[in-house]
Amino acid sequence: MMRRRRFLQAAGLSTAALLAACNRPPTTERRQVIVIGAGIAGLAAARTLADRGHDAVLLEARDRIGGRIWTSRWSDAAIDLGASWIHGVDGNPIAELARAVGVRTVATTYENSSDYGTDGRPLDRAATAALKRWQHVVATAVSDAQDEAEDDDPDTSLRSVAERAVNWAALPPPDRALVASVLNEYEQEYAGSATELSSRYFDDDNELEGGDVLFPAGYGAITDHLAKGLTIRTGRVVDRIDWTGSGVTVSAGTDTYTGEHVVVTLPLGVLQSGAVQFGRDLPADTTTAIAKLGMGLLDKCFLRFPSRFWPDTDWLTYVPPAENAGQWAQWVNYARAAGQPILLGFNAADFGRTVETWSDGAIIDSAMGTLRTIFGADIPAPVDYRITRWSADPYARGSYSFNKVGSTPEMRDHLAATVDGRVHFAGEATDRNSFATVHGAYNSGLRAADEISG
């Protein structure tokens, strides 16, 4: 069983923060603008407002800033437990920030990959060709379904479209494993189960060009830069938001904050949980968007070894048996960014939620089982590790949003809409064009600031 201290760390909490919140006397504070959440959206909004002369305060539930950006450190290496990449550096505001701050980046590409089959051996030419063929079949079927869909047609899941296209019931086991691997690629990318991803809208976004890059020093360099000079109150767990024609009131336990505007950057999963109460009814379009959009999961397991035993490629991929689809199927050679022998394994969606219920030891044993299948029984045991449980984090309730069956892209616009001229929503889930990305969250914070200061 996971020790209490490790659970608190995994949830982004600390004993000190909890004690401080309990022991702190009640406070009442008035500011012009109250920003809820010190993730990248909240930081972008507060930074912009402060630079324009507005009196803003940031309320953050955790004892750290960054939200779903969370840089953890060993003495000689930084790793990102949350967001890792700038996705598409061309015209990306985060890439521009990185250049302004002078933060080094390292490019990664899916093409630089070592790929392994169910037996752990490198995929041969025939298996690689079969995998590419199934990727093409699924992608074509999904594209055709999107092109042929009428406005009044019922939405369907990505899995249902794919399984019809490949005649799933008739597939032999080797092909089932390959098709399951293809579906898991979508799950890893969008963090939603293939049974929940909308076949019509799952990829309804604007992908930036220019490739993807990691931060060797950690994404925290960006959030730390944005936070400089801002008024930030950590350990403030907001539980209620009220507003009238004359202002807003935000409650965080026994603390009360009043102002003219509030910017709500809570993750979609937190909004869905009902942990924060709204003193008045939100518009029907807003509540529908909250209910129908999906909150996905992409968890990480960093394993640090005494030495590197894997190929020096950006990615390592594995095709598990179909019955174990998605289990430890994608790995990043983090040694290329961190300069230390570190592997990063991902688990998404349904299997990711299952893994979150396991002990740390069980997770490591499972991961090592896959690595030993690929690299042999004599590989060394890890000397340290870091494991995330984003779905169990009460201040995240998942990793990032996705377009779920039954949702529409317009719902993100509805979620972004200002309520009564005083309640403003931001965060990656509110950005129709770049949801599930750091730059989408950042842009949403800029939008919210513009709504207030124009």
C-alpha positions as a Markdown table, in Angstrom:
| # | Residue | x | y | z |
|---|---|---|---|---|
| 1 | Met | 0.0 | 0.0 | 0.0 |
| 2 | Met | 1.3 | 3.4 | -0.9 |
| 3 | Arg | 2.5 | 5.4 | 2.1 |
| 4 | Arg | 0.4 | 8.5 | 3.0 |
| 5 | Arg | 3.4 | 10.8 | 2.3 |
| 6 | Arg | 3.9 | 9.4 | -1.2 |
| 7 | Phe | 0.1 | 9.7 | -1.9 |
| 8 | Leu | 0.2 | 13.4 | -0.9 |
| 9 | Gln | 3.2 | 13.9 | -3.2 |
| 10 | Ala | 1.5 | 12.1 | -6.1 |
| 11 | Ala | -1.6 | 14.3 | -5.6 |
| 12 | Gly | 0.5 | 17.5 | -5.7 |
| 13 | Leu | 0.0 | 18.2 | -2.0 |
| 14 | Ser | 2.3 | 18.3 | 1.0 |
| 15 | Thr | 1.8 | 17.8 | 4.7 |
| 16 | Ala | 3.2 | 21.3 | 5.3 |
| 17 | Ala | 0.6 | 22.8 | 3.0 |
| 18 | Leu | -2.3 | 21.0 | 4.6 |
| 19 | Leu | -1.2 | 22.0 | 8.1 |
| 20 | Ala | -0.7 | 25.6 | 7.0 |
| 21 | Ala | -4.2 | 25.7 | 5.5 |
| 22 | Cys | -5.6 | 24.3 | 8.7 |
| 23 | Asn | -3.7 | 26.6 | 11.0 |
| 24 | Arg | -4.0 | 29.9 | 9.1 |
| 25 | Pro | -6.4 | 32.4 | 10.6 |
| 26 | Pro | -9.4 | 33.4 | 8.4 |
| 27 | Thr | -8.7 | 36.2 | 6.0 |
| 28 | Thr | -10.7 | 38.7 | 3.9 |
| 29 | Glu | -9.1 | 40.3 | 1.0 |
| 30 | Arg | -10.3 | 42.6 | -1.7 |
| 31 | Arg | -8.7 | 42.8 | -5.2 |
| 32 | Gln | -9.8 | 44.0 | -8.6 |
| 33 | Val | -9.5 | 40.6 | -10.2 |
| 34 | Ile | -9.4 | 37.1 | -8.6 |
| 35 | Val | -7.8 | 34.4 | -10.7 |
| 36 | Ile | -8.5 | 30.8 | -9.6 |
| 37 | Gly | -5.7 | 28.4 | -10.4 |
| 38 | Ala | -2.0 | 29.1 | -10.9 |
| 39 | Gly | -1.5 | 26.8 | -13.9 |
| 40 | Ile | -0.4 | 28.3 | -17.2 |
| 41 | Ala | -3.8 | 29.7 | -18.0 |
| 42 | Gly | -4.1 | 31.5 | -14.6 |
| 43 | Leu | -0.5 | 32.7 | -14.8 |
| 44 | Ala | -1.0 | 34.1 | -18.3 |
| 45 | Ala | -4.2 | 35.9 | -17.2 |
| 46 | Ala | -2.7 | 37.3 | -14.0 |
| 47 | Arg | 0.6 | 38.3 | -15.7 |
| 48 | Thr | -1.2 | 40.1 | -18.5 |
| 49 | Leu | -3.6 | 41.9 | -16.0 |
| 50 | Ala | -0.7 | 42.9 | -13.7 |
| 51 | Asp | 1.3 | 44.2 | -16.6 |
| 52 | Arg | -1.7 | 46.4 | -17.6 |
| 53 | Gly | -2.0 | 47.8 | -14.1 |
| 54 | His | -4.8 | 45.7 | -12.7 |
| 55 | Asp | -4.8 | 44.6 | -9.1 |
| 56 | Ala | -5.0 | 40.8 | -9.3 |
| 57 | Val | -4.5 | 37.9 | -6.9 |
| 58 | Leu | -4.0 | 34.3 | -7.9 |
| 59 | Leu | -5.5 | 31.6 | -5.7 |
| 60 | Glu | -3.9 | 28.2 | -5.9 |
| 61 | Ala | -5.0 | 25.0 | -4.0 |
| 62 | Arg | -1.6 | 23.4 | -4.1 |
| 63 | Asp | 1.6 | 24.5 | -2.3 |
| 64 | Arg | 3.2 | 25.1 | -5.7 |
| 65 | Ile | 2.4 | 26.9 | -8.9 |
| 66 | Gly | 2.1 | 25.3 | -12.4 |
| 67 | Gly | -1.0 | 23.2 | -12.1 |
| 68 | Arg | -0.7 | 20.4 | -14.6 |
| 69 | Ile | 2.8 | 21.7 | -15.3 |
| 70 | Trp | 5.0 | 20.1 | -12.6 |
| 71 | Thr | 8.7 | 19.9 | -12.8 |
| 72 | Ser | 10.3 | 17.4 | -10.3 |
| 73 | Arg | 14.0 | 17.1 | -9.8 |
| 74 | Trp | 16.7 | 14.7 | -9.0 |
| 75 | Ser | 20.0 | 16.3 | -7.9 |
| 76 | Asp | 21.3 | 16.1 | -11.5 |
| 77 | Ala | 18.2 | 15.9 | -13.7 |
| 78 | Ala | 14.8 | 17.6 | -14.1 |
| 79 | Ile | 11.7 | 15.7 | -15.2 |
| 80 | Asp | 8.2 | 16.9 | -16.1 |
| 81 | Leu | 5.4 | 15.0 | -14.3 |
| 82 | Gly | 2.7 | 16.9 | -16.2 |
| 83 | Ala | 3.1 | 18.7 | -19.5 |
| 84 | Ser | 6.4 | 17.9 | -21.3 |
| 85 | Trp | 6.4 | 19.2 | -24.8 |
| 86 | Ile | 5.9 | 22.3 | -26.8 |
| 87 | His | 3.7 | 20.8 | -29.6 |
| 88 | Gly | 4.6 | 22.7 | -32.8 |
| 89 | Val | 7.2 | 25.4 | -32.3 |
| 90 | Asp | 6.2 | 27.5 | -35.3 |
| 91 | Gly | 4.0 | 30.4 | -34.2 |
| 92 | Asn | 3.7 | 28.9 | -30.7 |
| 93 | Pro | 3.6 | 31.5 | -27.9 |
| 94 | Ile | 5.3 | 29.0 | -25.5 |
| 95 | Ala | 8.2 | 28.6 | -27.9 |
| 96 | Glu | 8.5 | 32.4 | -28.0 |
| 97 | Leu | 8.5 | 32.5 | -24.2 |
| 98 | Ala | 11.2 | 29.8 | -24.1 |
| 99 | Arg | 13.4 | 31.9 | -26.4 |
| 100 | Ala | 12.8 | 35.0 | -24.4 |
| 101 | Val | 13.7 | 33.3 | -21.1 |
| 102 | Gly | 16.7 | 31.6 | -22.7 |
| 103 | Val | 15.5 | 28.1 | -21.9 |
| 104 | Arg | 17.1 | 25.3 | -23.9 |
| 105 | Thr | 14.9 | 22.8 | -25.7 |
| 106 | Val | 15.5 | 19.4 | -27.3 |
| 107 | Ala | 13.6 | 18.2 | -30.3 |
| 108 | Thr | 11.9 | 14.8 | -30.5 |
| 109 | Thr | 10.3 | 13.1 | -33.4 |
| 110 | Tyr | 8.1 | 10.0 | -33.7 |
| 111 | Glu | 10.1 | 9.0 | -36.8 |
| 112 | Asn | 13.2 | 8.4 | -34.5 |
| 113 | Ser | 11.8 | 5.3 | -32.9 |
| 114 | Ser | 12.7 | 1.7 | -32.0 |
| 115 | Asp | 9.7 | -0.5 | -32.4 |
| 116 | Tyr | 9.1 | -4.0 | -30.9 |
| 117 | Gly | 6.5 | -6.7 | -31.4 |
| 118 | Thr | 4.6 | -8.8 | -28.9 |
| 119 | Asp | 7.5 | -11.2 | -28.5 |
| 120 | Gly | 9.8 | -8.3 | -27.6 |
| 121 | Arg | 11.8 | -8.6 | -30.8 |
| 122 | Pro | 12.3 | -5.6 | -33.1 |
| 123 | Leu | 9.4 | -5.4 | -35.6 |
| 124 | Asp | 10.6 | -6.9 | -38.9 |
| 125 | Arg | 9.9 | -5.5 | -42.3 |
| 126 | Ala | 6.7 | -7.5 | -42.7 |
| 127 | Ala | 5.3 | -6.6 | -39.3 |
| 128 | Thr | 6.2 | -3.0 | -39.8 |
| 129 | Ala | 4.4 | -3.0 | -43.2 |
| 130 | Ala | 1.3 | -4.6 | -41.6 |
| 131 | Leu | 1.3 | -2.0 | -38.8 |
| 132 | Lys | 1.4 | 0.8 | -41.4 |
| 133 | Arg | -1.3 | -0.8 | -43.4 |
| 134 | Trp | -3.7 | -1.0 | -40.4 |
| 135 | Gln | -2.8 | 2.6 | -39.4 |
| 136 | His | -3.8 | 3.6 | -43.0 |
| 137 | Val | -7.0 | 1.6 | -42.9 |
| 138 | Val | -8.1 | 3.1 | -39.6 |
| 139 | Ala | -7.2 | 6.7 | -40.5 |
| 140 | Thr | -9.0 | 6.4 | -43.8 |
| 141 | Ala | -12.1 | 4.9 | -42.2 |
| 142 | Val | -12.2 | 7.7 | -39.7 |
| 143 | Ser | -11.6 | 10.4 | -42.3 |
| 144 | Asp | -14.3 | 9.0 | -44.5 |
| 145 | Ala | -16.8 | 8.8 | -41.6 |
| 146 | Gln | -16.1 | 12.5 | -40.8 |
| 147 | Asp | -16.5 | 13.5 | -44.5 |
| 148 | Glu | -19.8 | 11.6 | -44.9 |
| 149 | Ala | -21.4 | 12.5 | -41.6 |
| 150 | Glu | -24.5 | 14.7 | -41.8 |
| 151 | Asp | -25.3 | 17.2 | -39.1 |
| 152 | Asp | -28.2 | 15.2 | -37.7 |
| 153 | Asp | -26.4 | 11.8 | -37.8 |
| 154 | Pro | -25.7 | 10.4 | -34.3 |
| 155 | Asp | -22.1 | 10.6 | -33.2 |
| 156 | Thr | -20.1 | 7.3 | -32.9 |
| 157 | Ser | -16.9 | 6.3 | -31.2 |
| 158 | Leu | -13.5 | 6.0 | -32.8 |
| 159 | Arg | -13.4 | 2.4 | -31.8 |
| 160 | Ser | -16.7 | 1.5 | -33.5 |
| 161 | Val | -15.6 | 3.1 | -36.8 |
| 162 | Ala | -12.2 | 1.3 | -36.6 |
| 163 | Glu | -13.6 | -2.1 | -35.7 |
| 164 | Arg | -16.1 | -2.0 | -38.6 |
| 165 | Ala | -13.3 | -1.0 | -41.0 |
| 166 | Val | -11.0 | -3.8 | -40.0 |
| 167 | Asn | -13.7 | -6.5 | -39.5 |
| 168 | Trp | -12.4 | -6.9 | -35.9 |
| 169 | Ala | -14.3 | -10.1 | -35.2 |
| 170 | Ala | -12.5 | -12.0 | -38.0 |
| 171 | Leu | -9.0 | -10.8 | -37.3 |
| 172 | Pro | -6.3 | -13.3 | -36.3 |
| 173 | Pro | -4.5 | -12.6 | -33.0 |
| 174 | Pro | -1.4 | -11.0 | -34.6 |
| 175 | Asp | -3.5 | -8.5 | -36.5 |
| 176 | Arg | -5.7 | -7.9 | -33.5 |
| 177 | Ala | -2.6 | -6.9 | -31.6 |
| 178 | Leu | -1.6 | -4.5 | -34.3 |
| 179 | Val | -5.0 | -2.9 | -34.6 |
| 180 | Ala | -5.3 | -2.6 | -30.8 |
| 181 | Ser | -1.9 | -0.9 | -31.0 |
| 182 | Val | -3.1 | 1.6 | -33.6 |
| 183 | Leu | -6.1 | 2.5 | -31.4 |
| 184 | Asn | -3.9 | 3.0 | -28.5 |
| 185 | Glu | -1.9 | 5.5 | -30.5 |
| 186 | Tyr | -5.0 | 7.6 | -30.6 |
| 187 | Glu | -5.6 | 7.1 | -26.9 |
| 188 | Gln | -2.1 | 8.1 | -26.0 |
| 189 | Glu | -2.4 | 11.3 | -28.2 |
| 190 | Tyr | -5.9 | 12.4 | -27.0 |
| 191 | Ala | -5.9 | 10.8 | -23.5 |
| 192 | Gly | -9.5 | 9.4 | -24.0 |
| 193 | Ser | -10.5 | 5.8 | -24.5 |
| 194 | Ala | -11.2 | 4.8 | -28.1 |
| 195 | Thr | -14.7 | 3.9 | -26.9 |
| 196 | Glu | -15.3 | 7.5 | -25.8 |
| 197 | Leu | -13.4 | 9.5 | -28.4 |
| 198 | Ser | -15.8 | 11.1 | -30.9 |
| 199 | Ser | -15.0 | 9.8 | -34.3 |
| 200 | Arg | -16.4 | 13.0 | -35.8 |
| 201 | Tyr | -14.6 | 15.6 | -33.6 |
| 202 | Phe | -11.7 | 14.0 | -31.7 |
| 203 | Asp | -9.2 | 15.8 | -33.9 |
| 204 | Asp | -11.1 | 19.0 | -34.5 |
| 205 | Asp | -8.2 | 21.3 | -33.6 |
| 206 | Asn | -5.4 | 23.3 | -35.3 |
| 207 | Glu | -2.1 | 21.5 | -35.1 |
| 208 | Leu | 0.9 | 23.8 | -35.2 |
| 209 | Glu | 3.9 | 23.0 | -37.5 |
| 210 | Gly | 7.6 | 22.9 | -36.6 |
| 211 | Gly | 7.9 | 19.8 | -34.6 |
| 212 | Asp | 7.9 | 19.1 | -30.8 |
| 213 | Val | 10.5 | 19.9 | -28.2 |
| 214 | Leu | 11.2 | 19.0 | -24.6 |
| 215 | Phe | 12.7 | 21.2 | -21.8 |
| 216 | Pro | 15.9 | 19.6 | -20.3 |
| 217 | Ala | 15.6 | 22.1 | -17.4 |
| 218 | Gly | 11.8 | 21.4 | -17.0 |
| 219 | Tyr | 8.7 | 23.3 | -18.0 |
| 220 | Gly | 8.8 | 25.0 | -14.6 |
| 221 | Ala | 11.2 | 27.5 | -16.1 |
| 222 | Ile | 8.3 | 29.0 | -18.0 |
| 223 | Thr | 5.8 | 29.1 | -15.2 |
| 224 | Asp | 8.4 | 30.5 | -12.8 |
| 225 | His | 9.1 | 33.3 | -15.3 |
| 226 | Leu | 5.4 | 34.2 | -15.6 |
| 227 | Ala | 4.9 | 34.2 | -11.9 |
| 228 | Lys | 7.6 | 36.7 | -11.1 |
| 229 | Gly | 6.2 | 39.6 | -9.1 |
| 230 | Leu | 2.6 | 38.3 | -9.1 |
| 231 | Thr | 0.5 | 38.1 | -5.9 |
| 232 | Ile | -0.1 | 34.4 | -5.4 |
| 233 | Arg | -1.8 | 32.7 | -2.5 |
| 234 | Thr | -1.1 | 29.0 | -2.3 |
| 235 | Gly | -2.9 | 26.5 | -0.2 |
| 236 | Arg | -6.3 | 28.2 | -1.0 |
| 237 | Val | -8.8 | 25.5 | -2.0 |
| 238 | Val | -11.7 | 27.4 | -3.6 |
| 239 | Asp | -15.1 | 25.9 | -2.8 |
| 240 | Arg | -17.6 | 28.6 | -3.8 |
| 241 | Ile | -17.9 | 31.4 | -6.4 |
| 242 | Asp | -20.7 | 34.0 | -6.0 |
| 243 | Trp | -21.4 | 37.1 | -8.1 |
| 244 | Thr | -23.9 | 39.9 | -8.4 |
| 245 | Gly | -24.2 | 43.0 | -10.5 |
| 246 | Ser | -21.7 | 44.8 | -8.4 |
| 247 | Gly | -18.9 | 42.2 | -8.0 |
| 248 | Val | -17.7 | 38.7 | -7.2 |
| 249 | Thr | -17.0 | 36.8 | -4.0 |
| 250 | Val | -14.8 | 33.7 | -3.9 |
| 251 | Ser | -14.6 | 31.5 | -0.8 |
| 252 | Ala | -11.7 | 29.2 | 0.0 |
| 253 | Gly | -12.5 | 27.5 | 3.3 |
| 254 | Thr | -12.6 | 30.3 | 5.9 |
| 255 | Asp | -11.0 | 32.8 | 3.5 |
| 256 | Thr | -13.0 | 35.3 | 1.5 |
| 257 | Tyr | -11.9 | 37.2 | -1.6 |
| 258 | Thr | -13.9 | 39.9 | -3.2 |
| 259 | Gly | -13.4 | 41.8 | -6.4 |
| 260 | Glu | -14.9 | 43.0 | -9.7 |
| 261 | His | -14.1 | 40.0 | -11.8 |
| 262 | Val | -13.1 | 36.3 | -11.4 |
| 263 | Val | -11.1 | 34.2 | -13.8 |
| 264 | Val | -11.9 | 30.5 | -13.3 |
| 265 | Thr | -9.1 | 28.3 | -14.7 |
| 266 | Leu | -10.1 | 25.1 | -12.9 |
| 267 | Pro | -9.5 | 22.0 | -15.0 |
| 268 | Leu | -12.6 | 20.4 | -16.7 |
| 269 | Gly | -12.4 | 17.4 | -14.4 |
| 270 | Val | -12.6 | 19.7 | -11.3 |
| 271 | Leu | -15.6 | 21.5 | -12.8 |
| 272 | Gln | -17.2 | 18.1 | -13.5 |
| 273 | Ser | -16.7 | 16.9 | -9.9 |
| 274 | Gly | -18.8 | 19.6 | -8.4 |
| 275 | Ala | -16.1 | 20.4 | -5.8 |
| 276 | Val | -16.6 | 24.1 | -6.5 |
| 277 | Gln | -20.1 | 25.5 | -6.1 |
| 278 | Phe | -21.4 | 28.4 | -8.1 |
| 279 | Gly | -23.7 | 30.7 | -6.1 |
| 280 | Arg | -26.0 | 31.2 | -9.2 |
| 281 | Asp | -27.0 | 29.0 | -12.0 |
| 282 | Leu | -24.5 | 28.9 | -14.9 |
| 283 | Pro | -26.0 | 29.3 | -18.4 |
| 284 | Ala | -27.3 | 26.0 | -19.8 |
| 285 | Asp | -24.7 | 26.0 | -22.6 |
| 286 | Thr | -22.0 | 26.2 | -20.0 |
| 287 | Thr | -23.3 | 23.4 | -17.9 |
| 288 | Thr | -23.9 | 21.2 | -20.9 |
| 289 | Ala | -20.3 | 21.8 | -22.1 |
| 290 | Ile | -19.0 | 20.8 | -18.7 |
| 291 | Ala | -21.0 | 17.7 | -18.6 |
| 292 | Lys | -20.4 | 16.5 | -22.2 |
| 293 | Leu | -16.8 | 17.2 | -22.9 |
| 294 | Gly | -14.4 | 14.5 | -21.8 |
| 295 | Met | -11.6 | 14.6 | -19.3 |
| 296 | Gly | -8.7 | 12.4 | -20.3 |
| 297 | Leu | -5.8 | 10.7 | -18.6 |
| 298 | Leu | -2.2 | 10.2 | -19.6 |
| 299 | Asp | -0.1 | 9.1 | -16.7 |
| 300 | Lys | 3.7 | 8.8 | -16.5 |
| 301 | Cys | 6.2 | 6.5 | -14.9 |
| 302 | Phe | 9.8 | 7.7 | -14.9 |
| 303 | Leu | 12.3 | 4.9 | -14.2 |
| 304 | Arg | 15.9 | 5.8 | -13.5 |
| 305 | Phe | 18.5 | 3.1 | -14.1 |
| 306 | Pro | 22.2 | 2.8 | -13.2 |
| 307 | Ser | 23.0 | 2.9 | -16.9 |
| 308 | Arg | 21.3 | 3.0 | -20.3 |
| 309 | Phe | 20.5 | -0.4 | -21.9 |
| 310 | Trp | 18.1 | 0.8 | -24.6 |
| 311 | Pro | 18.7 | 2.3 | -28.1 |
| 312 | Asp | 19.5 | 5.9 | -28.3 |
| 313 | Thr | 16.3 | 6.8 | -30.2 |
| 314 | Asp | 13.6 | 9.3 | -29.1 |
| 315 | Trp | 10.9 | 6.8 | -28.8 |
| 316 | Leu | 10.5 | 3.1 | -27.9 |
| 317 | Thr | 7.2 | 1.4 | -28.9 |
| 318 | Tyr | 5.9 | -2.0 | -28.0 |
| 319 | Val | 2.9 | -4.0 | -29.4 |
| 320 | Pro | 1.3 | -5.8 | -26.5 |
| 321 | Pro | -1.0 | -8.8 | -27.0 |
| 322 | Ala | -4.5 | -7.5 | -27.9 |
| 323 | Glu | -5.9 | -8.6 | -24.5 |
| 324 | Asn | -3.3 | -6.3 | -22.9 |
| 325 | Ala | -3.8 | -3.4 | -25.3 |
| 326 | Gly | -2.2 | -0.1 | -24.3 |
| 327 | Gln | -0.1 | -1.5 | -21.5 |
| 328 | Trp | 3.3 | 0.1 | -21.5 |
| 329 | Ala | 3.1 | 0.6 | -25.3 |
| 330 | Gln | 5.0 | 3.9 | -25.6 |
| 331 | Trp | 8.2 | 5.0 | -24.0 |
| 332 | Val | 10.4 | 8.1 | -24.3 |
| 333 | Asn | 14.2 | 7.9 | -24.0 |
| 334 | Tyr | 14.4 | 10.7 | -21.5 |
| 335 | Ala | 18.1 | 10.3 | -21.4 |
| 336 | Arg | 18.2 | 12.5 | -24.5 |
| 337 | Ala | 16.7 | 15.4 | -22.6 |
| 338 | Ala | 17.8 | 14.8 | -19.0 |
| 339 | Gly | 21.3 | 13.6 | -19.7 |
| 340 | Gln | 20.8 | 10.7 | -17.3 |
| 341 | Pro | 19.7 | 7.0 | -17.8 |
| 342 | Ile | 15.9 | 7.6 | -17.5 |
| 343 | Leu | 13.0 | 6.0 | -19.3 |
| 344 | Leu | 9.5 | 7.5 | -19.4 |
| 345 | Gly | 6.6 | 5.1 | -19.8 |
| 346 | Phe | 3.0 | 6.2 | -20.5 |
| 347 | Asn | -0.4 | 4.7 | -19.7 |
| 348 | Ala | -3.6 | 6.4 | -21.0 |
| 349 | Ala | -7.3 | 6.3 | -20.6 |
| 350 | Asp | -8.9 | 3.1 | -19.2 |
| 351 | Phe | -5.6 | 1.2 | -18.5 |
| 352 | Gly | -4.2 | 4.4 | -17.0 |
| 353 | Arg | -7.1 | 4.6 | -14.5 |
| 354 | Thr | -6.6 | 0.9 | -13.7 |
| 355 | Val | -2.9 | 1.5 | -13.0 |
| 356 | Glu | -3.6 | 4.4 | -10.7 |
| 357 | Thr | -5.2 | 1.9 | -8.3 |
| 358 | Trp | -2.0 | -0.1 | -8.0 |
| 359 | Ser | 0.8 | 0.3 | -5.5 |
| 360 | Asp | 4.0 | 1.9 | -6.7 |
| 361 | Gly | 5.7 | -1.5 | -6.5 |
| 362 | Ala | 3.0 | -3.2 | -8.6 |
| 363 | Ile | 3.3 | -0.4 | -11.3 |
| 364 | Ile | 7.1 | -0.8 | -11.4 |
| 365 | Asp | 6.9 | -4.6 | -11.6 |
| 366 | Ser | 4.4 | -4.3 | -14.5 |
| 367 | Ala | 6.6 | -1.8 | -16.3 |
| 368 | Met | 9.7 | -3.9 | -15.8 |
| 369 | Gly | 7.9 | -6.9 | -17.1 |
| 370 | Thr | 7.5 | -5.2 | -20.5 |
| 371 | Leu | 11.1 | -3.9 | -20.5 |
| 372 | Arg | 12.4 | -7.4 | -19.7 |
| 373 | Thr | 10.3 | -8.8 | -22.6 |
| 374 | Ile | 12.0 | -6.4 | -24.9 |
| 375 | Phe | 15.6 | -6.2 | -23.5 |
| 376 | Gly | 16.0 | -9.4 | -21.5 |
| 377 | Ala | 15.7 | -10.7 | -18.0 |
| 378 | Asp | 19.2 | -9.4 | -17.0 |
| 379 | Ile | 18.5 | -5.7 | -17.3 |
| 380 | Pro | 19.2 | -3.8 | -14.1 |
| 381 | Ala | 16.4 | -2.8 | -11.7 |
| 382 | Pro | 15.6 | 0.9 | -11.5 |
| 383 | Val | 17.4 | 2.9 | -8.8 |
| 384 | Asp | 14.6 | 5.4 | -8.4 |
| 385 | Tyr | 11.3 | 6.4 | -10.0 |
| 386 | Arg | 8.5 | 8.9 | -10.2 |
| 387 | Ile | 4.9 | 8.0 | -10.8 |
| 388 | Thr | 1.9 | 10.2 | -11.5 |
| 389 | Arg | -1.8 | 9.7 | -10.7 |
| 390 | Trp | -3.4 | 12.7 | -12.4 |
| 391 | Ser | -7.0 | 11.2 | -12.2 |
| 392 | Ala | -6.6 | 10.8 | -8.4 |
| 393 | Asp | -5.3 | 14.4 | -8.0 |
| 394 | Pro | -8.3 | 16.3 | -6.6 |
| 395 | Tyr | -7.0 | 19.6 | -8.2 |
| 396 | Ala | -6.8 | 18.1 | -11.7 |
| 397 | Arg | -9.1 | 15.0 | -11.9 |
| 398 | Gly | -7.3 | 14.0 | -15.1 |
| 399 | Ser | -4.6 | 15.2 | -17.5 |
| 400 | Tyr | -6.4 | 17.1 | -20.3 |
| 401 | Ser | -9.7 | 17.3 | -22.1 |
| 402 | Phe | -10.9 | 15.5 | -25.2 |
| 403 | Asn | -13.9 | 15.7 | -27.5 |
| 404 | Lys | -16.1 | 12.9 | -26.3 |
| 405 | Val | -18.9 | 11.1 | -28.1 |
| 406 | Gly | -21.9 | 13.4 | -27.9 |
| 407 | Ser | -19.9 | 16.6 | -27.5 |
| 408 | Thr | -19.2 | 19.2 | -30.2 |
| 409 | Pro | -16.4 | 21.7 | -30.8 |
| 410 | Glu | -18.8 | 24.6 | -30.2 |
| 411 | Met | -19.1 | 23.4 | -26.6 |
| 412 | Arg | -15.6 | 24.7 | -25.9 |
| 413 | Asp | -16.8 | 28.2 | -27.1 |
| 414 | His | -19.7 | 27.9 | -24.7 |
| 415 | Leu | -17.3 | 26.9 | -21.9 |
| 416 | Ala | -15.2 | 30.0 | -22.7 |
| 417 | Ala | -18.1 | 32.4 | -22.7 |
| 418 | Thr | -18.1 | 35.1 | -20.0 |
| 419 | Val | -21.0 | 34.9 | -17.5 |
| 420 | Asp | -22.8 | 38.2 | -16.6 |
| 421 | Gly | -19.7 | 40.2 | -17.6 |
| 422 | Arg | -17.9 | 39.1 | -14.4 |
| 423 | Val | -17.2 | 35.4 | -14.4 |
| 424 | His | -14.5 | 34.5 | -17.0 |
| 425 | Phe | -13.4 | 30.9 | -17.9 |
| 426 | Ala | -10.0 | 29.9 | -19.1 |
| 427 | Gly | -7.9 | 26.7 | -19.3 |
| 428 | Glu | -7.1 | 24.3 | -22.1 |
| 429 | Ala | -10.6 | 22.9 | -22.2 |
| 430 | Thr | -11.9 | 26.4 | -23.2 |
| 431 | Asp | -9.7 | 26.7 | -26.3 |
| 432 | Arg | -11.5 | 25.3 | -29.3 |
| 433 | Asn | -8.4 | 25.3 | -31.6 |
| 434 | Ser | -5.7 | 24.1 | -29.3 |
| 435 | Phe | -7.4 | 22.2 | -26.4 |
| 436 | Ala | -5.2 | 19.7 | -24.6 |
| 437 | Thr | -2.0 | 21.8 | -25.1 |
| 438 | Val | 0.0 | 24.2 | -23.0 |
| 439 | His | -0.2 | 26.9 | -25.7 |
| 440 | Gly | -4.0 | 26.5 | -25.8 |
| 441 | Ala | -4.2 | 27.0 | -22.0 |
| 442 | Tyr | -1.9 | 30.0 | -22.3 |
| 443 | Asn | -3.9 | 31.6 | -25.1 |
| 444 | Ser | -7.1 | 31.1 | -23.1 |
| 445 | Gly | -5.5 | 33.1 | -20.2 |
| 446 | Leu | -4.6 | 35.9 | -22.5 |
| 447 | Arg | -8.2 | 35.9 | -23.8 |
| 448 | Ala | -9.7 | 36.1 | -20.3 |
| 449 | Ala | -7.4 | 39.0 | -19.5 |
| 450 | Asp | -8.5 | 40.8 | -22.7 |
| 451 | Glu | -12.1 | 40.3 | -21.7 |
| 452 | Ile | -11.4 | 42.3 | -18.5 |
| 453 | Ser | -8.9 | 44.9 | -19.7 |
| 454 | Gly | -9.7 | 45.0 | -23.4 |
